[in-house]
Amino acid sequence: MIHEVATLTIDPSRAADFEAAVAEARPHFEAAKGFVSFALHRSVETPERYHLVVGWESVEAHMVDFRESEGFQAWRALAAPFFVGAPSVEHFTLI
């Protein structure tokens, strides 16, 4: 299993709406092939910064199966209007 860690920066005055949009998008992740887990973390020190942490069976499950799905398009449609910069995405493995 790997974790996708996406660093997302939004306008903090829109945090409640952003968090609602992420909650609405969550089922699109859960329905994806290779999905394992989902969590959204908000920075205490930098409240405009979030980490979306999604567990996948493999990098391919995220980068191919999910990214080429309608679920990914739905996620982007819901969340992208809140982004003030391009998300940064990395994949991590547990050691």
Helices and strands as residue ranges (DSSP letters): E 2-9, G 12-14, H 15-30, E 35-42, E 49-56, H 59-60, I 61-66, H 70-79, G 80-82, E 88-92
